[in-house]
Amino acid sequence: MIRRDMAKHRASITANFIRGISIILCAALGDVAHAAERHGEILWDRYGVPHVYAKSEADAFRGFGWAQAHSHGNVILRLYGLARGRGAEYWGAEHLADDRWTLSHGIAERAAEWYRLQTPGFRADLDAFAAGINDYAAANPQALDPEVRRVLPVTGTDVIAHALRLVNYVYIASRQKTLGEEPAGGSNAWAVAPSRSASGNAMLLANPHLPWAPGQYTYYEAQISAPGFSIYGATQVGLPIIRFAFTDKIGFTNTVNTILGSTTYRLTLQDGGYVLDGKVRPFDLRTRELLVREPDGQLRSERLTIRSTVHGPVFETADGDTVAVHVAGLDRPGMLQQYFDMARASGLDEFVSILRRMQIPMFNIVYADRDGHILYMDNGILPRRRKGSFADWSRPVPGDDSADLVTAVHGYDDLPKVIDPPSGFVQNANDPPWTPTWPQPYRATDFPAYVAPPGPMSLRAQMSVRQLLGTDRLTFDQLLARKHDTTALLAGRVLPDMLPAALASSDPMVRSAGAVLAAWDGRFEADSRGALLFESWARLFMGSRFTDDASFARRWDAQSPIDTPSGVGDVAKALLLLRQAADTTIAQFGALDRPFGEVSRFAIGDVDRPGNGGFGNLGLFRTITWGPLRNGRRTPTAGETWVALIEFGQKPKAMGVMSYGNSSQPGSPHRSDQLDLISRKQLRTLWTERAQVEANLEARTDY
């Protein structure tokens, strides 16, 4: 970066002028760059997307770290502090539970070991990414909250610790899920082969649905380029690689899958130890000191005693059980390297050879490339079991038999996958891996019962498959229209049974409600009249999360996975629920036919636009999880975060949107500047060529 040593430049007016211009350009983003240590440059487009151009691989990582710190520095430093297990020390006692979880699992120690196990080249990349964060913080001390600056400086080990915590101990074995709560998660993914494409080119849709609030799930859009590669896409903040990536040659996306990478063992306690194979074994004990920051800023000390068994660290559940947690794959430190290498693959054969490393602990992977290949894989590090079903291993299992300890995992060839199916498409919407295309290429009975649940297939996943059925050749715009469709599959499954009786009801309110639903087209658009009423009724019919199929005439059936559940089992009861829903809708929204977008808003800060899309379990592919009603309005808690549609011609045609914007830093104009786009259901061109970026340039940073 450019050092402000004016003595070196006083002899040259020209040099001073050039330096001044550079500082002015960088200051447009609040950044001052130092040329004496210049590693590359970042071109910021008008949506706040960094395009990093570097002289070497490590320099590209350094620029990516610098850019992430500029756009999400407060969030990243907080995440790195939590990955150290020092959240309570930095920010107070509310982080004690997370710290105990992190320290008990030894995340920081394992991250240090994993750092040592990286190849020298990739270890240098991690160090460079951390250096970029530190460089930004040093040059822009006023841009970061003082409380998060306590974490500085960060290291390559911190980068690994954050990735390890996020994937292995949030996605796979979260504290909430293990000890009694269920975390949020969801995504859609499509890949369309040339046989179904009007242009003869493969197409790929990336569409994760994670929470909107800034934090560990926040996505960041970027392009990183250096000699030998140019990768565009998105990743979760704090990660040094792009997890949802495309290049001129290939692209891939991820969805959260059902793979069981962790095992919770319920212990039998006896004589101060635990029982295994009929014998009492002592716990392994170690202690750690936690520092806790008090409201007055003083630090107090608290001792944590960590108990472990041969299974793993020991915890107490909300129900009072004593359990030990085993996480598979802790001997595989290559996740970040594998993601980076996947993004640089030249085609399907190389991509598959990289997948075979099996370093990424979970996530479905959907792939497409310029050669016309498509792929779906139910990826993850899955323990081999001697018996039992998915349901059996999803809950705590007895921990007193060593035959149930994890000693081996499945390899690439064991897991469900499909490559270039005759149907011309693959898809996933967080459903189990049994319907990656249609007709089904395999069945759940072809695999061990613990690989994934046999069902049910969600209505969102059914809608995903149905949007791609047929033999028609889809244009880019047609595929985009299907992606943006707000039709609720549930409406078509139940309203034909219910509406005739509602319209003939002796209850005026039921008749009025029936008339509203009869006039409604089943879509969740901003101007839809009837969507709010239907949502209220469906919550009563299927439960608060829209997952109970007991009230249907035909429950979900693995023999008809994309046609069930269907019908109304008890129409009279459904009408009673409609009356209740009508009363609730009027009370909450003021009218039975209140336009959906008057209540459901895309709003961040001063930007407030009409919303569209709805709960995925209603059978909407256009997924928005709406938060609670406040003052007659509600905003998204999750859904439709990063969206990208790519067509792989000689050069990729790519469009996308980052719904909540590409920066969470206070005062950034890029926190809400894409809400207009999602309100209009529009994507923007993703500028992959330097000339395009230059034509849409907001600022330039030398780093």
C-alpha positions in Angstrom: 0.0 0.0 0.0 1.1 3.7 -0.6 3.1 5.1 2.3 2.6 8.8 3.1 6.4 9.5 3.2 6.3 12.9 1.4 10.0 13.3 1.7 10.5 10.6 -0.9 8.5 12.6 -3.4 9.2 16.3 -2.8 11.7 16.3 -5.7 9.0 15.4 -8.2 5.9 17.5 -8.7 4.6 14.8 -11.1 4.9 12.1 -8.5 3.1 14.2 -6.0 0.3 14.8 -8.4 -0.1 11.1 -9.2 -0.1 10.2 -5.6 -2.7 12.8 -4.8 -5.0 11.5 -7.5 -4.6 8.0 -6.1 -5.5 9.1 -2.6 -8.6 11.0 -3.8 -9.9 8.0 -5.7 -9.4 5.7 -2.7 -10.9 8.2 -0.3 -14.1 7.9 -2.2 -14.5 4.7 -0.2 -12.8 6.0 2.9 -9.6 4.1 2.1 -6.1 5.4 1.8 -3.7 3.1 -0.1 0.0 2.9 0.1 1.9 2.3 -3.2 5.3 1.3 -1.8 3.9 -2.1 -1.0 1.4 -2.4 -3.8 0.1 -5.9 -4.4 -2.7 -5.2 -6.7 -5.8 -3.1 -7.2 -9.5 -3.3 -6.4 -12.0 -1.8 -8.8 -15.3 -1.2 -7.0 -18.4 -1.3 -9.3 -21.4 0.8 -8.6 -23.1 -1.9 -6.5 -20.1 -2.1 -4.2 -18.7 -5.3 -5.7 -14.9 -5.6 -5.5 -13.1 -6.8 -8.5 -9.6 -7.7 -7.3 -6.8 -7.7 -9.8 -3.5 -9.1 -8.4 0.0 -10.0 -9.6 0.0 -13.3 -7.8 -2.3 -15.8 -6.1 -1.3 -14.7 -2.6 -1.8 -11.0 -3.6 -5.3 -11.9 -4.8 -6.1 -13.4 -1.4 -4.7 -10.3 0.2 -6.9 -8.0 -1.9 -9.9 -10.2 -1.1 -9.2 -9.9 2.6 -8.8 -6.1 2.3 -12.1 -5.9 0.4 -14.0 -8.0 2.9 -12.8 -5.8 5.7 -13.9 -2.7 3.9 -17.4 -4.1 3.3 -18.0 -6.2 6.4 -15.2 -5.5 8.8 -17.3 -5.3 12.0 -19.0 -8.6 11.3 -15.8 -10.4 10.3 -13.8 -9.4 13.3 -16.6 -10.4 15.6 -16.8 -13.8 13.9 -13.1 -14.3 14.3 -13.2 -13.4 17.9 -16.0 -16.0 18.5 -13.9 -18.6 16.6 -11.1 -18.0 19.1 -13.6 -18.7 22.0 -13.0 -15.2 23.4 -16.4 -13.6 22.7 -17.1 -13.1 26.4 -13.6 -11.5 26.9 -14.1 -9.1 24.0 -17.9 -8.3 24.4 -19.4 -9.7 27.5 -21.2 -12.6 29.3 -23.9 -13.0 26.6 -21.2 -14.9 24.6 -20.3 -17.4 27.3 -22.4 -20.2 26.0 -20.8 -19.9 22.5 -17.3 -19.7 24.1 -17.9 -22.8 26.2 -19.0 -24.7 23.0 -16.0 -23.5 21.0 -13.5 -24.2 23.8 -14.9 -27.6 24.6 -14.5 -28.6 21.0 -10.9 -27.3 20.8 -11.6 -25.2 17.7 -8.6 -22.9 18.2 -6.2 -25.7 18.8 -7.4 -27.7 15.8 -7.3 -24.6 13.6 -3.6 -24.2 14.5 -2.9 -27.8 13.6 -4.9 -27.5 10.3 -2.9 -24.4 9.5 0.3 -26.3 9.9 -1.1 -29.1 7.6 -1.8 -26.8 4.7 0.4 -26.8 1.6 3.0 -24.0 1.8 1.4 -22.2 -1.1 -2.1 -22.2 0.4 -0.8 -21.4 3.9 0.7 -18.3 2.3 -2.7 -17.5 0.7 -4.4 -17.7 4.2 -1.7 -15.5 5.6 -2.2 -13.0 2.8 -6.0 -12.9 3.3 -5.4 -12.2 7.0 -2.8 -9.5 6.1 -5.4 -7.8 3.9 -7.8 -7.5 6.8 -5.0 -6.1 9.0 -3.9 -3.7 6.2 -7.4 -2.3 5.9 -7.7 -1.9 9.7 -4.4 -0.2 10.0 -5.2 2.3 7.2 -8.8 2.9 8.2 -8.9 2.8 12.1 -12.0 5.0 12.1 -14.0 2.7 9.9 -14.2 -0.2 12.4 -16.1 -0.2 15.7 -13.6 0.1 18.6 -15.0 -3.0 20.3 -14.2 -5.2 17.4 -10.7 -3.8 17.0 -9.9 -5.8 20.1 -9.6 -8.8 17.9 -6.8 -7.3 15.7 -4.4 -8.4 14.4 -5.8 -11.6 12.8 -3.8 -14.5 11.4 -4.1 -17.3 8.9 -5.0 -19.5 11.9 -8.0 -17.3 12.6 -9.2 -17.7 9.0 -9.2 -21.5 9.4 -10.8 -21.3 12.9 -13.7 -19.3 11.5 -14.2 -21.7 8.6 -14.0 -24.7 11.0 -16.4 -23.2 13.4 -18.9 -22.1 10.7 -19.0 -25.4 8.8 -18.3 -28.1 11.4 -19.8 -26.4 14.5 -22.6 -24.3 13.1 -23.9 -26.1 10.0 -23.0 -29.7 11.1 -23.0 -29.8 14.8 -24.4 -26.5 16.0 -24.8 -25.8 19.7 -28.5 -25.0 19.2 -29.3 -28.2 17.3 -27.3 -30.5 19.5 -28.7 -29.0 22.7 -32.3 -28.6 21.7 -32.9 -25.9 19.1 -33.1 -25.9 15.3 -31.0 -23.5 13.2 -32.2 -21.8 10.0 -31.0 -22.8 6.6 -32.1 -23.2 3.0 -31.2 -22.8 -0.7 -32.3 -23.6 -4.2 -30.0 -24.8 -7.1 -30.6 -25.7 -10.8 -28.4 -26.8 -13.6 -29.8 -27.2 -17.1 -28.0 -29.1 -19.8 -27.7 -28.1 -23.5 -30.5 -30.6 -24.4 -33.0 -28.4 -22.5 -31.4 -25.0 -23.4 -32.6 -23.0 -26.4 -29.0 -21.7 -26.9 -27.4 -25.1 -26.6 -25.5 -23.9 -23.6 -25.7 -25.2 -20.0 -27.2 -22.9 -17.4 -26.7 -22.7 -13.6 -28.8 -21.1 -10.9 -27.3 -20.3 -7.5 -29.9 -19.2 -4.9 -29.2 -19.6 -1.2 -31.8 -18.5 1.3 -30.0 -17.8 4.6 -30.8 -15.0 7.1 -30.7 -11.4 6.2 -29.3 -10.0 9.5 -25.6 -9.3 9.3 -23.7 -12.2 10.8 -22.1 -15.6 10.1 -24.5 -16.4 7.2 -24.0 -13.1 5.4 -23.0 -13.5 1.7 -20.4 -11.3 -0.1 -20.1 -10.9 -3.8 -16.7 -10.5 -5.4 -14.4 -11.2 -8.3 -10.8 -12.3 -7.7 -8.3 -12.4 -10.6 -4.6 -13.2 -10.8 -2.4 -14.9 -13.4 -4.1 -18.2 -14.2 -7.6 -17.6 -12.8 -10.5 -15.2 -12.6 -13.3 -16.3 -10.2 -16.6 -14.5 -9.8 -19.3 -15.4 -7.2 -20.2 -15.1 -3.6 -19.2 -16.5 -0.3 -20.0 -16.1 3.4 -18.1 -13.3 5.0 -14.8 -14.1 6.6 -14.1 -17.1 4.2 -11.1 -16.6 2.0 -12.5 -18.5 -1.0 -15.7 -18.2 -3.1 -18.2 -21.0 -2.3 -20.6 -20.1 -5.1 -18.3 -19.6 -8.0 -18.2 -19.4 -11.8 -15.5 -18.8 -14.4 -15.4 -18.8 -18.2 -15.3 -22.6 -18.0 -17.3 -23.9 -15.1 -19.6 -23.0 -12.2 -21.0 -24.5 -9.1 -23.3 -23.8 -6.2 -24.2 -25.3 -2.8 -27.3 -26.1 -0.9 -27.6 -27.3 2.7 -28.1 -31.0 2.7 -29.4 -33.6 5.1 -26.1 -35.4 5.7 -25.4 -36.5 9.3 -21.8 -35.5 9.9 -22.1 -35.5 13.7 -23.3 -38.0 16.2 -24.7 -37.2 19.6 -24.2 -40.1 22.1 -26.3 -40.2 25.3 -24.0 -41.3 28.1 -24.7 -43.7 31.0 -23.1 -42.1 34.1 -21.7 -44.2 36.9 -19.3 -43.7 39.7 -18.1 -40.4 38.4 -17.5 -41.7 34.9 -19.4 -43.2 32.0 -20.2 -46.7 30.9 -18.7 -48.2 27.8 -18.8 -51.9 26.9 -20.0 -52.7 30.5 -17.0 -51.0 32.1 -16.8 -47.6 33.9 -14.4 -45.2 32.3 -13.2 -41.9 33.7 -13.8 -38.7 31.9 -10.8 -36.9 30.4 -10.6 -33.6 32.2 -9.0 -30.4 31.3 -9.6 -26.8 32.4 -9.6 -23.5 30.6 -9.7 -20.0 31.9 -12.3 -17.7 30.4 -12.2 -14.0 30.7 -15.5 -12.2 30.9 -15.9 -8.5 30.2 -18.2 -6.8 32.7 -20.4 -3.8 31.7 -17.8 -1.4 33.2 -15.1 -2.9 31.0 -13.4 -4.8 33.8 -12.4 -8.4 33.1 -13.2 -11.2 35.5 -12.0 -14.8 35.3 -14.1 -17.9 35.1 -12.9 -21.5 35.1 -14.3 -24.0 32.5 -13.9 -27.7 33.2 -14.1 -29.6 29.9 -15.1 -33.3 30.1 -14.4 -35.6 27.2 -15.0 -39.3 26.4 -13.8 -41.5 23.6 -16.8 -40.1 21.7 -16.0 -36.4 22.0 -16.6 -33.5 24.4 -19.4 -33.8 26.9 -22.4 -31.4 27.4 -25.7 -31.2 29.2 -28.8 -30.9 27.1 -31.9 -28.8 27.8 -33.6 -32.0 28.8 -31.0 -32.8 31.4 -29.2 -35.6 29.5 -25.5 -35.9 29.5 -24.2 -36.3 25.9 -21.0 -36.5 24.0 -20.6 -35.1 20.5 -18.6 -36.7 17.7 -18.0 -34.7 14.5 -16.7 -36.5 11.5 -14.0 -35.2 9.3 -11.8 -33.5 11.8 -8.8 -35.2 10.2 -9.5 -33.5 6.9 -8.1 -30.0 6.9 -8.4 -29.3 3.2 -11.9 -27.8 2.8 -10.8 -24.3 1.8 -8.1 -25.5 -0.5 -10.7 -27.8 -2.2 -13.2 -25.0 -2.7 -10.4 -22.9 -4.3 -9.3 -25.7 -6.6 -12.9 -26.5 -7.6 -13.3 -22.9 -8.8 -10.2 -23.2 -10.9 -11.2 -26.6 -12.5 -11.0 -26.6 -16.3 -14.0 -29.0 -16.8 -15.9 -32.0 -15.4 -13.1 -34.5 -15.2 -10.9 -32.2 -13.1 -13.8 -31.0 -11.0 -14.8 -34.6 -10.1 -11.2 -35.5 -9.3 -11.2 -32.6 -6.8 -14.6 -33.7 -5.4 -13.0 -37.1 -4.7 -10.8 -35.5 -2.1 -13.8 -35.4 0.2 -12.6 -32.5 2.3 -15.8 -30.5 2.4 -17.9 -31.9 5.3 -21.4 -31.2 3.9 -23.5 -29.4 1.2 -25.1 -30.6 -2.0 -23.1 -29.5 -5.0 -24.7 -28.5 -8.3 -22.4 -27.9 -11.2 -22.5 -26.9 -14.9 -19.8 -26.1 -17.5 -19.1 -24.7 -20.9 -18.7 -28.2 -22.3 -22.4 -28.8 -21.5 -22.0 -31.1 -18.5 -24.2 -30.9 -15.4 -23.8 -32.6 -12.0 -25.5 -33.1 -8.7 -23.8 -34.6 -5.7 -25.0 -35.2 -2.1 -21.6 -34.3 -0.8 -20.3 -34.7 2.7 -18.2 -36.6 5.2 -20.7 -39.3 6.3 -19.8 -41.9 9.1 -20.3 -45.5 8.3 -22.9 -47.1 10.5 -23.4 -50.8 11.3 -27.1 -50.4 11.5 -29.9 -47.9 11.9 -31.9 -45.3 9.9 -31.5 -41.6 9.4 -34.1 -41.0 12.1 -32.2 -43.2 14.5 -28.9 -41.3 14.1 -30.6 -37.9 14.0 -31.3 -38.0 17.8 -29.1 -39.0 20.7 -28.1 -42.6 20.5 -26.8 -44.8 23.4 -23.1 -44.3 23.9 -22.3 -47.4 25.9 -21.4 -49.7 23.0 -18.0 -49.2 21.2 -19.4 -50.9 18.1 -21.3 -47.6 17.5 -18.2 -45.4 17.6 -17.3 -43.8 14.3 -14.2 -45.5 12.8 -14.7 -44.9 9.1 -16.5 -42.7 6.6 -18.0 -43.1 3.2 -16.1 -42.1 0.1 -17.1 -40.3 -3.1 -18.4 -43.4 -4.8 -20.8 -44.3 -2.0 -22.8 -41.0 -2.1 -25.9 -40.2 -4.2 -25.1 -38.3 -7.3 -26.1 -37.9 -11.0 -24.1 -36.6 -14.0 -25.6 -35.6 -17.3 -29.1 -37.2 -16.8 -31.3 -37.8 -19.8 -33.8 -35.3 -18.4 -31.4 -32.5 -19.0 -31.6 -31.0 -15.5 -30.6 -31.4 -11.9 -32.0 -29.6 -9.0 -32.0 -29.3 -5.2 -34.1 -27.3 -2.8 -32.7 -28.8 0.5 -34.7 -32.0 -0.2 -33.2 -35.4 0.4 -31.1 -36.6 -2.5 -33.7 -38.9 -4.0 -35.1 -36.5 -6.6 -32.2 -34.6 -8.1 -33.9 -35.0 -11.5 -37.0 -36.6 -12.9 -37.6 -39.5 -13.5 -35.7 -40.5 -10.4 -32.2 -41.9 -11.2 -32.2 -44.0 -8.0 -34.3 -44.6 -4.9 -33.6 -44.3 -1.1 -33.6 -48.1 -0.9 -30.5 -48.2 -3.1 -28.5 -46.7 -0.2 -28.0 -47.4 3.5 -31.0 -46.2 5.5 -28.9 -43.6 7.4 -27.6 -41.8 4.3 -30.6 -39.4 4.2 -34.3 -39.4 5.2 -36.6 -41.2 2.8 -38.8 -38.1 2.8 -41.0 -36.2 2.8 -40.1 -34.0 -0.1 -41.0 -30.4 0.7 -43.5 -28.6 -1.5 -40.7 -26.1 -2.4 -38.6 -29.0 -3.7 -41.6 -30.3 -5.6 -42.1 -26.9 -7.2 -38.4 -26.9 -8.1 -38.7 -30.1 -10.0 -42.0 -29.1 -11.6 -40.5 -25.9 -12.9 -38.0 -27.9 -14.9 -40.2 -30.8 -16.1 -40.8 -31.3 -19.8 -38.8 -31.4 -23.0 -39.0 -27.7 -24.0 -35.8 -25.8 -24.6 -35.6 -23.0 -22.2 -34.1 -19.6 -23.0 -32.2 -17.7 -20.3 -35.2 -15.3 -19.8 -37.7 -18.2 -19.5 -35.5 -19.9 -16.9 -35.3 -16.6 -15.0 -39.1 -16.2 -15.2 -39.5 -19.7 -13.7 -37.0 -18.8 -11.0 -39.1 -15.7 -10.1 -42.4 -17.4 -10.1 -44.3 -16.7 -6.9 -47.0 -19.4 -7.3 -47.7 -21.5 -4.2 -48.0 -25.1 -5.1 -50.1 -25.7 -2.0 -52.9 -23.5 -3.4 -53.4 -25.8 -6.4 -53.4 -28.9 -4.1 -56.2 -27.7 -1.7 -58.4 -24.9 -3.1 -60.2 -27.0 -5.7 -61.5 -29.2 -2.8 -62.4 -26.3 -0.5 -63.7 -23.4 -2.6 -67.0 -24.9 -3.8 -68.0 -25.6 -0.2 -66.7 -22.2 1.0 -68.7 -20.3 -1.7 -71.9 -22.2 -0.7 -71.4 -21.8 3.1 -74.1 -20.4 5.2 -71.5 -18.3 7.1 -71.2 -14.9 5.3 -67.6 -14.6 6.5 -66.6 -17.9 5.0 -68.4 -17.0 1.8 -66.4 -13.7 1.6 -63.2 -15.5 2.3 -64.0 -18.1 -0.3 -64.7 -15.3 -2.8 -61.3 -13.7 -2.1 -59.5 -17.0 -2.6 -61.5 -17.8 -5.7 -60.4 -14.5 -7.3 -56.8 -15.0 -6.3 -54.4 -16.6 -8.8 -52.3 -18.4 -6.2 -49.3 -16.1 -6.5 -47.5 -14.0 -3.8 -47.0 -10.8 -5.7 -47.0 -7.3 -4.2 -50.5 -6.7 -5.6 -51.9 -10.1 -4.7 -55.2 -10.0 -2.9 -55.8 -13.3 -1.1 -52.2 -14.3 -0.4 -52.3 -13.1 3.2 -55.6 -14.9 3.8 -54.3 -18.1 2.3 -51.1 -17.9 4.3 -53.1 -17.5 7.5 -55.3 -20.5 6.6 -52.3 -22.7 5.6 -50.7 -22.0 9.0 -53.7 -23.5 10.7 -54.1 -26.3 8.2 -50.4 -27.4 8.2 -49.0 -26.0 11.5 -46.8 -22.9 12.2 -44.0 -24.1 9.9 -46.3 -25.5 7.2 -44.9 -29.0 7.5 -47.7 -31.2 8.9 -49.5 -33.2 6.1 -52.0 -34.9 8.4 -54.9 -32.9 7.2 -54.5 -33.7 3.5 -56.7 -36.3 1.8 -53.5 -38.0 0.6 -50.4 -37.7 2.7 -46.9 -37.5 1.2 -46.0 -40.8 -0.6 -42.5 -41.8 -1.7 -44.1 -43.5 -4.7 -45.6 -40.2 -5.8 -43.0 -37.8 -4.4 -43.9 -34.7 -6.6 -47.7 -35.1 -6.5 -48.4 -35.5 -2.8 -49.6 -34.4 -0.3 -52.8 -33.4 -2.0 -56.5 -32.8 -1.4 -58.4 -31.8 1.8 -59.2 -34.7 4.1 -62.0 -32.9 6.0 -63.6 -30.1 4.1 -65.9 -29.1 7.0 -62.9 -28.7 9.3 -61.0 -26.8 6.6 -63.9 -24.3 6.4 -63.8 -23.8 10.2 -60.1 -23.0 9.8 -61.0 -20.6 7.0 -63.4 -18.7 9.3 -60.7 -18.5 11.9 -58.1 -17.4 9.3 -60.5 -14.8 8.0 -61.0 -13.3 11.5 -57.2 -13.3 12.0 -56.5 -11.7 8.7 -59.0 -8.9 9.3 -57.6 -8.3 12.8 -54.0 -8.3 11.7 -54.2 -6.7 8.3 -57.5 -4.8 8.3 -59.1 -6.6 5.3 -59.5 -10.0 3.9 -58.0 -8.9 0.6 -55.2 -6.5 1.7 -52.6 -6.4 -1.0 -49.7 -8.6 0.0 -47.0 -6.0 -0.6 -48.6 -3.4 1.6 -47.8 -5.6 4.6 -44.7 -7.5 3.4 -41.9 -5.1 2.8 -38.3 -5.2 1.5 -37.0 -2.6 3.9 -33.5 -1.7 5.2 -32.8 1.7 6.7 -34.5 4.4 4.6 -35.3 2.1 1.7 -38.7 0.5 1.8 -40.2 -1.3 -1.1 -43.2 -3.7 -1.7 -42.3 -7.3 -1.1 -43.1 -10.5 -3.0 -42.4 -14.2 -2.5 -43.3 -16.3 0.5 -42.6 -19.2 2.8 -41.0 -22.1 0.9 -43.1 -24.7 2.6 -46.2 -23.3 0.9 -44.6 -24.5 -2.3 -42.9 -21.3 -3.4 -39.7 -21.4 -5.2 -39.4 -17.6 -4.7 -38.6 -18.0 -1.1 -38.9 -15.3 1.5 -39.3 -16.1 5.2 -41.2 -13.2 6.6 -40.6 -12.0 10.2 -43.2 -11.1 12.8 -45.7 -8.4 12.2 -44.7 -5.0 13.7 -46.9 -2.0 13.4 -48.8 -3.7 10.6 -45.7 -4.5 8.5 -43.1 -7.2 8.3 -39.7 -7.7 6.7 -37.6 -10.7 5.6 -35.7 -12.7 8.2 -34.3 -15.0 5.5 -34.6 -16.0 1.8 -33.5 -14.8 -1.6 -30.0 -13.7 -0.5 -27.5 -14.2 -3.3 -29.1 -15.0 -6.7 -27.1 -15.7 -9.8 -28.1 -17.2 -13.2 -25.2 -18.1 -15.5 -25.3 -19.3 -19.1 -22.0 -20.9 -20.3 -21.4 -19.8 -23.8 -18.0 -18.8 -25.1 -18.2 -16.1 -22.5 -20.6 -16.6 -19.6 -23.8 -14.6 -19.6 -24.3 -13.8 -15.9 -27.0 -11.9 -14.0 -27.5 -11.7 -10.3 -28.5 -9.8 -7.2 -27.4 -9.6 -3.6 -30.8 -8.8 -2.0 -29.5 -7.0 1.1 -26.6 -5.3 -0.6 -22.9 -6.0 -0.5 -21.9 -4.2 2.6 -23.0 -4.2 6.3 -20.7 -1.4 7.4 -22.4 1.6 8.9 -23.1 4.4 6.4 -22.4 2.3 3.4 -24.7 3.0 0.4 -24.5 -0.7 -0.5 -26.5 -1.9 2.5 -29.9 -1.4 0.7 -29.2 -0.4 -2.9 -30.5 -3.6 -4.4 -33.9 -3.7 -2.7 -35.4 -2.0 -5.7 -34.2 -4.9 -7.9 -35.7 -7.7 -5.8 -38.9 -5.7 -5.4 -39.2 -5.7 -9.2 -37.9 -9.3 -9.4 -35.0 -8.1 -11.6 -31.4 -9.2 -11.8 -28.4 -7.0 -12.8 -25.6 -7.9 -15.1 -22.6 -9.3 -13.3 -19.6 -7.5 -14.8 -16.9 -10.1 -15.3 -14.8 -8.3 -17.9 -12.5 -5.5 -16.8 -13.9 -3.2 -19.5 -17.4 -3.7 -18.1 -16.1 -2.9 -14.6 -14.3 0.2 -15.8 -17.5 1.4 -17.5 -19.4 1.0 -14.2 -16.7 2.1 -11.8 -17.4 3.7 -8.5 -13.9 3.8 -7.1 -10.4 2.3 -7.3 -8.2 1.1 -4.5 -4.5 0.2 -4.6 -3.6 -2.2 -1.9 
